[in-house]
């Protein structure tokens, strides 16, 4: 992660864990998925989160 992003996260979101935005995005997407959903993950990040 870049130094700028580290600084912004510490300054603007001091109470949040690392990658909080990735987890928030995941939570929102999961609201729309079910067992029959097919999802193509193309260019949606570095793939560092499960």
C-alpha positions as CSV (number, residue, x, y, z in Angstrom):
1,X,0.0,0.0,0.0
2,X,1.3,3.5,-0.7
3,X,2.4,5.9,2.0
4,X,-0.4,8.3,0.9
5,X,-3.1,5.7,1.3
6,X,-1.7,4.6,4.7
7,X,-1.7,8.3,5.8
8,X,-5.2,8.9,4.6
9,X,-6.5,5.8,6.3
10,X,-4.8,6.7,9.6
11,X,-6.0,10.4,9.3
12,X,-9.5,10.0,8.0
13,X,-10.5,6.5,9.4
14,X,-8.5,6.1,12.6
15,X,-10.8,3.5,14.2
16,X,-11.0,1.2,11.2
17,X,-8.9,-1.9,10.5
18,X,-6.7,-2.4,7.4
19,X,-8.6,-2.9,4.2
20,X,-11.9,-1.7,5.8
21,X,-13.1,-0.4,2.4
22,X,-12.6,-3.8,0.8
23,X,-14.6,-5.5,3.5
24,X,-17.4,-2.9,3.2
25,X,-17.5,-3.4,-0.6
26,X,-17.7,-7.2,-0.1
27,X,-20.5,-6.9,2.5
28,X,-22.5,-4.8,0.1
29,X,-22.0,-7.1,-2.9
30,X,-22.9,-10.2,-0.8
31,X,-26.4,-8.7,-0.2
32,X,-27.2,-9.4,-3.9
33,X,-25.7,-12.8,-4.3
34,X,-27.3,-16.2,-3.7
35,X,-26.3,-19.8,-4.4
36,X,-27.2,-19.6,-8.1
37,X,-25.4,-16.3,-8.8
38,X,-22.5,-16.3,-11.2
39,X,-20.0,-13.5,-10.5
40,X,-17.1,-12.5,-12.7
41,X,-14.3,-10.8,-10.7
42,X,-12.4,-8.9,-13.3
43,X,-10.1,-6.1,-12.4
44,X,-11.7,-5.6,-9.0
45,X,-8.6,-5.3,-7.0
46,X,-5.3,-6.9,-6.2
47,X,-6.8,-10.2,-5.0
48,X,-5.3,-9.9,-1.5
49,X,-8.5,-10.5,0.4
50,X,-10.5,-13.8,0.3
